[in-house]
């Protein structure tokens, strides 16, 4: 038996999504660009309907959604698309040290190309808003030479929810484009691009029980259109912003996944936060000296949340997280982002909130999901408690 608690890395594809995609592969497999025949026109219509549904659920317009292969591509299109547009003369980009590598690596490349990259620190783990950005620092960093601000809406390791709507006000004052990587937020938090005030928003279907290899980028068109330099050329699809044959199967699956997530967003937020809180309580009953990494939380639904409802990141005393995972092959958890799991270095997010190298290596991330149960949470606590006691005895 495997208990899967790594739902920040990816989620299980919902059976209803699989059914919708299977129908497309079996019966509606024509190229959506082949509108010279009925089969292609039928698929084109289904794609348009699905993209319209995605846009509606994000409170966007149909022509503001660009389909990509996922949030990594969306982030690249947002950053390089803004910074390298031939009419873009500003040379400063503002972001956070705790961003995902899919954003930090493009920033490194832009820095080598002569852009000034401002990587702001975040609040330490001693703060109730650990991992959050100090709005005063944001205000001081944004000026008339700033081309772009990119701030992750919800952190993938410690679940911190950033005050993006407040940041947007500062960006508007200087006519600065605001991008947010919302990979962890879409499907888990209600998203209204107008309420957030963002110009660009990245998302990926496999984070909300959809298929891998499909995602999107919201690109604001009104009142002023965001200008992007295309990064993939050849065919002119999607208003020349992202060429290539549209993944009709993935698009239909993504729309279905987001529709389900949106319908369950309140009830699942309450349920998953309850399971998260219960896991924290049970582990504290079994292990002395646990430390919570990331912001504190209120009861879900009763206050403006500081943290994703399904996120728990814990530092374990005397034992490395990797050692716990090796002793528990039936438990799927992680020590950080899936995109950096092959690297030997401790989490840059945990170091950024003030943890030592040893503390970061002694930490594990738990991501509760739609298919997790109360009994799985109890079993997880029992397994970890038993294995921790065994490993800690060796260190004594």
N, C-alpha and C positions, 0 to 999 in steps of 0.2 A: 504493500500500500504506500502510495506517495501522497503527501500533503503539500499542495502547491500554494506557497505564500510569497510568490515573486511577481505579483501583478503590476509592479511598476516597470519591470523589464518587458513583459508582454502578457497578454491575457488569452485565455482559451477562446477560440472562435465560437460564438453562440450558435446552437443548433439551427435557429431560425435563419441566421445569416448564411450558414452552410447550405441550407435548403434553397435560399434565394439565389445563391451563386451557382449551385448545381443546375437549377433551372436555366440559368443563362448559358452555361457551358453546353448543356444538352440540346437546347432549343433555340437560343438566341445568340449564336456565335458569330454573326456577321460583323464585319468591320463597321463601326459607327460612322466612319468617314465615307463609306460607300453608299452614298445617298442616291445613286442612279438606279437602284433596285429596291424592292419593297423590304427585303430582309434587312438591308443596311439601314433603311429609313426607320424600321421598327426598333432596331437597337439604338439608333440615334435618339429616338423619342424617349426610350427608357433611360438612357444616360442623362438627357436633359432633365427629365423628371426627377431623377435621383440627385443630381447636382442642385436642382432647385430646392429639394427637401433639405439637403445639407445646409444650404444658404439660409433657409427659413429658420432652421433650428439654431443657427448662430446669429439670427437677426440681421442677416446680410442680404444682398441682392444676388441673383443668379450670376450676373456677369462679374461679381467680385470674388468668385471662387476659382482658383487655378488648381487643377488636379496635378499632383506630383507623385513620386514613388514613396513618399513618407516625409516625416518632419525634418530629417537631415537634409534632404534636397530642398525642402521649403525654407529652412534656415539659410542655406547657401544662396538660394535665389533672392531671399530678402536682403541679406548683407551685401553680396556682390552686386545684386541688381540695383540697389540704391547707390552704393559707394562708387560703382564704376560707370554709372550712367553718364554719357558725354556732357550733359548739361549740369551735372553735379559739381559744384566748385568748392563746397565745404569739405574740410579735411579731418574733422574730429568725430569719433564714434565713442559712445559711452555705454558701458555694460557692467556686469558684476563678475567677481572672481569665482562665484559659485555656479556659473552657467554650465550647461552640458558641453561636452567636447565638440558636438556638432555645431556649436557656436564659437567656442573658444579657438578652435583650430582655424576656421575662416578668418577670425580676427587677427590671429598671428600672421596669416598670409597678407592681409591688408596692411598690417603694420610694416611688413617688409617692403610693401609697395609705397610707403611714404605717409600713410595715414597715422594720425595721432590717436592711439587707443587708450581710453581711460577705463581702467578696470577697478571699479569701486569695491571697497571692503563691505562686509555685512556685520550685523550685530552678533556678538559672541554668544556662546552657549549658556552664559550666566543670565542672559536676558530672556524674558518671557516671549519675546519676538525673535528668538535666535534664528539667524539666517536671513532676517529681513534687512532691507536697505534703509539707511538713515535718509529721510527725505531732504534734510538740509544739505547733505552731500550731493544729492541729485541736483538740487537747485543751483549749487555752486559749480557743478560740472558742466551744465548745459549753457551754451552761449550762442552767439550769432554765427560762430564757425562750426557748430555741431550739425552734422548731416543726419545722424541716426542715433537713436537710443534703443538698445535691445535688452529687455529684462524678462526673464522667465516668469510666467504667471505663477506656477507652482513647482517647487523644486522636486526633482526626481529622487533625491536621497533622503531628505529630512522633511519634505512635505510643506515647507514654508510657502505661504501664499503672499505674494508681494502686492503692495498698494498701487497697482498699475493705473487705476483711474486717477489717482492723485498725481502720479508721474506725468500722465497725459496733459494735465493742466499746464505744467511747466513747459512741456514740449510745444504745446500750441502757442504759448507766448512768443517763442522764437521760431515758429514754423518748422519745427524739427519733426522728422518722420519717427514714429514710435512703432517698434516691432516687439511682439511677445511670442516666445516659444510656449505654446499652451498644450504641449503634448500630454502632460499629466493631468491637465485641468479639463479638457474637452471630454465630455461623457461622465465626469465626476462632479463638476461644478456647473451651475447655470451660466451660459456664456451669452453675453449681449455685446457685440462689438461696438455698438454706439455708446452704451453705458460705460464700457471700459475706456473708450476714447482712442483705441488703437488704430493704426493705419495698416498694419500687417500682422497676421496671426497664423502661426504654424500649428498643424495637428497631424496625427497619424492614427489610422484606423485600428491598428493592432493594440493600441492602449485602451480601447473601449470595446473589446470583444468582437472586433472585425478582423479582416485578413491582413497579413503582412504584405508589404510592398505597395501600399496605396495610402495616400494622405492628401493634404492640400495646404494651400496658402490663401488666406483671405487678403485681398488687395483692395483697399478703399478706393472707390471711384467718385464719391460725392461727399462734400461739395467740391473738393479738388482731388483729381486722380493722382495716385502715387505713380511716379515714373520709375520703371524698372528696366535694366539692361538684361535681355534674355541670356540665359546660360546654356540652354540646349536649343540648337537650331536644326531646321530641316523639316519642312512640311507646313509650317505656319499655323499649326493648331493653337487653340486657346489665345486668340488675338496676338499671335506671335510671341507670347510670353513663355510658352513651354511647348515646343514642338514634340511630335511623336504620337503614334496611334493611341487613342484613349483606352485605358484598361477598363472596358465596359463591365466585365465580371467583378473586378475589384470595386468599381464605383457603386454598383448596385449593392454589393455587400457592405460597403462602408455606410451608405445611406441607411440601410436596414439596421446596422449596428448602432448608429447614432440615434435613430428613431427609438429603438428599444431602451438605450441608455437614458435618453431624455425623458421617456415615460416613467422610468424608475428612479430618477435622480434623487428625489427627496427621500423616498423609502429606503433606497440603498445607502444613501448617506447616513441615515440614522442607524440602519442595521450594521453597516461596516464599522462605523465609529464605535458602536457597542462592542463588536467583536474585538476591535483594536484595544479598547479600554480594558476589556476582560482579559486579554492576553497579557497586558501590562500588569494587571493586578495579580494574576496567577503566577507570573514569573517572579514578581516581588515577594510572593509568599514562599517561593522555593529558593530564591537566591538573594543573599544580602549584598548590598553595595551596588546595585544596578544604577546606571545613569541614563537619563533620557537625553538623546541627542536631538536638537531642534526645538521648535517653539512649544510652549504649553498649549493646551486645548481647553475649550469650553464644551459643554454638552452640545452636540451637533444640532443646529437648527435654532438655538436659543441666543446666539450672538454672532457677530461677524467673525467668521472662522480665521484663525491664524495658520491652520494646518489642514492638509488634506484629510478627509475622514478615514481613509484606509491606511494611513502611513504610521509606522512605528519604527524608530531607529534607536537601538540600545547599545550601550557600552557595557560589556561583561567584565567583571573584575577577575584578574589572575589568569584569564584564558583568552587566547586569540580567537577571533571569529572564524578564521579558516579552520582551526582545529575542531571547533564545534561542528562545522559543516561536514568535515571529513568523517566525523564519528556518527553523523546523522544523514546517511545517503538517501533515506526515505523522505527527508524534509527539504523542500525547495525554497531556499531563502538566498540572500546575497549579502556581500560585504560592500556593495556600492553599485554604480551604474553598470549595466550589462555591457555597454560599449567600452568600458575600461577594465573589465574583469580579468583580462589577460595581462594587464600591467602589474608589476610587482609593487608599485608605489601605493601608499595609503591614500584614501579618498581625499581629493583636493577640497571637497565640500566640508568634510569634517575638520580638516586642518584650518580651513578658513574661519570656522566658528570657534577656533581656539583649542581644539583637542591636540594632544601630543601625538607623535607617530605611533606610540604604543597604544594609546587610547583609541586611535582611529583603526588600528589593526585588530583591536578587541571588540569591534562593533559589528552589528548585523542589522540589515534592513529587512523589515517585514512589510509586505504589501497585501492587504486583505482584498479579496475579490468577490464577485457575484456568486461564485459557486462554493465558497467556503461556508462551513457550518460551525455551530457552537461546539460540537463534539470534536471537530478537528482542532479547534483552539485549545481545548482541554488536553488533548493528546499531545499537541505541540509543546505546551508548558511542561507536561510530565516528562517528555523525551528530553527537552533541553535541561530541565532541572536535574535529571539523573546523570546526564552526560557531563554537565558542568561540574557537579560534585566529584565525579570521577577524575576529570582533568585537573580541577583545582587541587585535589589531594596530591597530585604529582608535583605541583608547584610549591606546596607548603614546605 
